[in-house]
Amino acid sequence: MLASALLVFIINSYISFIEELSYLINTTNVEVIEQPYTILEDQEYYFAYRAPYVIKILFNNIEYIIIDVHLKCCGDGELILTESDEEYRRLQSNYYLKQFIDSHFSNENIIILGDFNDELNDPDQDNVFLDFINDPNYYFADIDIANGPSEDWSYPGWPSHLDHILIYNQYSEFNFNIQTLRLDDYLIGGWGKYKNYISDHRPVGINILFD
């Protein structure tokens, strides 16, 4: 017999509905132990006025902090150190986010996920993730997707891989599977129908395996 699942949809009312960051929680298996809240509101310009949305959960007797992000879109792929440059705003977002995690969550299990709107494998001079990449405490779980075939990337419209899952602190102890969920493969009308009615990005999913 299958147990019923209670799904709780938690919306961030801090920002406008069209730009919502939110969580869908299966409370049969996951306990929300700290209600969601936003951070870095004083740097919201760099985050395109979408402050990171934080939730603390308990799963399999392990506490996790999850940080949902949606960074500034667009740009030309070239990082220019000016306040109006889209790549620079993403660079600053990542800088402030890392500083916050290092200062406030240094002993926590952290998963940062969402639409980062930039590619992991850009050359160093244009790579907005370099501070994360160069710190061994952080690991982009989807790096193999980013370096893999384009049909598995999360943003087919470019094509590029822009949606990431970044693990902090305890990633070396995790066994996981990760993949881009090609939901458009299951729709009549394929990518065109998916893009028109659901999203121009595919989700990236991670399955954490426990012994």
MIPA-54835 format. One line per field, with one value per residue (C-alpha): residue number from 1; residue in one letter; x, y, z negated. Coordinates in steps of 0.25 Angstrom, whole numbers, plus 5000, padded with zeros to 4 digits. Example, Ala and Ser with C-alpha at 12.3 -4.5 7.8 and 13.67 -1.06 7.14 Angstrom:
% residues 2
i = 1, 2
aa = A, S
xx = 5049, 5055
yy = 4982, 4996
zz = 4969, 4971
END
This chain:
% residues 211
i = 1, 2, 3, 4, 5, 6, 7, 8, 9, 10, 11, 12, 13, 14, 15, 16, 17, 18, 19, 20, 21, 22, 23, 24, 25, 26, 27, 28, 29, 30, 31, 32, 33, 34, 35, 36, 37, 38, 39, 40, 41, 42, 43, 44, 45, 46, 47, 48, 49, 50, 51, 52, 53, 54, 55, 56, 57, 58, 59, 60, 61, 62, 63, 64, 65, 66, 67, 68, 69, 70, 71, 72, 73, 74, 75, 76, 77, 78, 79, 80, 81, 82, 83, 84, 85, 86, 87, 88, 89, 90, 91, 92, 93, 94, 95, 96, 97, 98, 99, 100, 101, 102, 103, 104, 105, 106, 107, 108, 109, 110, 111, 112, 113, 114, 115, 116, 117, 118, 119, 120, 121, 122, 123, 124, 125, 126, 127, 128, 129, 130, 131, 132, 133, 134, 135, 136, 137, 138, 139, 140, 141, 142, 143, 144, 145, 146, 147, 148, 149, 150, 151, 152, 153, 154, 155, 156, 157, 158, 159, 160, 161, 162, 163, 164, 165, 166, 167, 168, 169, 170, 171, 172, 173, 174, 175, 176, 177, 178, 179, 180, 181, 182, 183, 184, 185, 186, 187, 188, 189, 190, 191, 192, 193, 194, 195, 196, 197, 198, 199, 200, 201, 202, 203, 204, 205, 206, 207, 208, 209, 210, 211
aa = M, L, A, S, A, L, L, V, F, I, I, N, S, Y, I, S, F, I, E, E, L, S, Y, L, I, N, T, T, N, V, E, V, I, E, Q, P, Y, T, I, L, E, D, Q, E, Y, Y, F, A, Y, R, A, P, Y, V, I, K, I, L, F, N, N, I, E, Y, I, I, I, D, V, H, L, K, C, C, G, D, G, E, L, I, L, T, E, S, D, E, E, Y, R, R, L, Q, S, N, Y, Y, L, K, Q, F, I, D, S, H, F, S, N, E, N, I, I, I, L, G, D, F, N, D, E, L, N, D, P, D, Q, D, N, V, F, L, D, F, I, N, D, P, N, Y, Y, F, A, D, I, D, I, A, N, G, P, S, E, D, W, S, Y, P, G, W, P, S, H, L, D, H, I, L, I, Y, N, Q, Y, S, E, F, N, F, N, I, Q, T, L, R, L, D, D, Y, L, I, G, G, W, G, K, Y, K, N, Y, I, S, D, H, R, P, V, G, I, N, I, L, F, D
xx = 5000, 5005, 5005, 4999, 5008, 5006, 5012, 5014, 5016, 5024, 5024, 5033, 5024, 5036, 5036, 5026, 5018, 5024, 5038, 5035, 5045, 5038, 5039, 5030, 5032, 5027, 5025, 5023, 5038, 5044, 5042, 5043, 5050, 5052, 5042, 5048, 5054, 5062, 5076, 5085, 5074, 5083, 5090, 5078, 5082, 5092, 5082, 5072, 5063, 5061, 5068, 5073, 5062, 5066, 5060, 5065, 5060, 5062, 5063, 5068, 5072, 5081, 5079, 5081, 5080, 5075, 5077, 5068, 5074, 5070, 5082, 5082, 5079, 5085, 5099, 5109, 5118, 5128, 5131, 5133, 5135, 5124, 5111, 5102, 5109, 5100, 5112, 5118, 5104, 5105, 5119, 5115, 5103, 5112, 5123, 5112, 5106, 5119, 5123, 5110, 5111, 5125, 5122, 5108, 5107, 5121, 5117, 5104, 5101, 5097, 5091, 5090, 5081, 5073, 5075, 5089, 5088, 5102, 5111, 5121, 5131, 5134, 5149, 5154, 5154, 5139, 5135, 5126, 5127, 5142, 5142, 5133, 5140, 5154, 5149, 5150, 5138, 5129, 5125, 5116, 5109, 5104, 5118, 5118, 5105, 5111, 5123, 5114, 5106, 5097, 5084, 5085, 5087, 5076, 5074, 5072, 5069, 5083, 5087, 5094, 5094, 5090, 5083, 5092, 5093, 5104, 5108, 5115, 5123, 5119, 5119, 5130, 5121, 5109, 5106, 5097, 5091, 5088, 5082, 5074, 5060, 5056, 5041, 5038, 5041, 5028, 5019, 5012, 5018, 5032, 5040, 5031, 5020, 5028, 5034, 5021, 5013, 5023, 5037, 5049, 5058, 5058, 5059, 5072, 5069, 5078, 5076, 5084, 5087, 5088, 5094
yy = 5000, 5014, 5024, 5038, 5049, 5063, 5074, 5088, 5099, 5110, 5123, 5135, 5147, 5157, 5158, 5159, 5147, 5146, 5145, 5136, 5127, 5115, 5101, 5089, 5080, 5066, 5066, 5051, 5050, 5064, 5072, 5087, 5091, 5106, 5114, 5120, 5134, 5143, 5147, 5158, 5168, 5179, 5174, 5171, 5179, 5169, 5158, 5165, 5168, 5153, 5151, 5137, 5129, 5120, 5108, 5098, 5084, 5070, 5058, 5044, 5050, 5060, 5075, 5082, 5097, 5099, 5112, 5115, 5126, 5132, 5141, 5152, 5148, 5151, 5157, 5155, 5144, 5155, 5159, 5174, 5180, 5191, 5191, 5190, 5178, 5165, 5156, 5166, 5165, 5150, 5151, 5160, 5151, 5139, 5147, 5152, 5138, 5131, 5141, 5139, 5124, 5124, 5134, 5128, 5114, 5109, 5096, 5093, 5084, 5094, 5091, 5104, 5102, 5109, 5117, 5123, 5128, 5126, 5114, 5107, 5104, 5119, 5123, 5128, 5143, 5142, 5131, 5137, 5124, 5124, 5127, 5115, 5106, 5109, 5106, 5091, 5092, 5095, 5085, 5087, 5074, 5076, 5079, 5067, 5071, 5085, 5078, 5067, 5067, 5079, 5070, 5069, 5084, 5091, 5103, 5097, 5111, 5115, 5104, 5105, 5099, 5110, 5103, 5097, 5090, 5094, 5086, 5092, 5085, 5071, 5067, 5057, 5049, 5049, 5039, 5044, 5043, 5056, 5059, 5069, 5065, 5065, 5067, 5072, 5058, 5053, 5064, 5064, 5075, 5073, 5085, 5095, 5092, 5091, 5105, 5111, 5106, 5102, 5108, 5112, 5104, 5089, 5086, 5079, 5068, 5062, 5049, 5047, 5033, 5027, 5014
zz = 5000, 5004, 4993, 4997, 4999, 4994, 5004, 4999, 5008, 5002, 5009, 5007, 5006, 5005, 5020, 5031, 5035, 5049, 5043, 5031, 5025, 5018, 5012, 5014, 5002, 5000, 4985, 4984, 4985, 4983, 4970, 4971, 4959, 4962, 4970, 4983, 4983, 4993, 4991, 4997, 5000, 4999, 5011, 5019, 5031, 5034, 5033, 5042, 5030, 5027, 5014, 5011, 5004, 4993, 4986, 4976, 4976, 4969, 4978, 4975, 4961, 4968, 4968, 4981, 4984, 4999, 5006, 5018, 5028, 5041, 5045, 5056, 5070, 5083, 5087, 5098, 5091, 5088, 5074, 5073, 5059, 5060, 5052, 5064, 5070, 5068, 5066, 5056, 5048, 5048, 5043, 5032, 5028, 5027, 5019, 5009, 5008, 5005, 4995, 4988, 4988, 4983, 4972, 4967, 4972, 4971, 4963, 4971, 4982, 4994, 5007, 5016, 5028, 5039, 5051, 5051, 5065, 5068, 5073, 5064, 5075, 5079, 5080, 5067, 5071, 5074, 5063, 5053, 5044, 5043, 5028, 5026, 5035, 5029, 5015, 5012, 5002, 5014, 5025, 5037, 5037, 5052, 5057, 5066, 5072, 5075, 5082, 5089, 5101, 5104, 5105, 5089, 5087, 5079, 5089, 5103, 5108, 5109, 5107, 5093, 5080, 5070, 5058, 5048, 5034, 5025, 5013, 5001, 4990, 4990, 5005, 5004, 4995, 5005, 5015, 5025, 5039, 5047, 5060, 5068, 5068, 5083, 5080, 5094, 5099, 5093, 5099, 5112, 5119, 5112, 5109, 5116, 5107, 5095, 5097, 5100, 5089, 5078, 5078, 5088, 5078, 5075, 5060, 5054, 5044, 5034, 5026, 5014, 5011, 4996, 4992
END
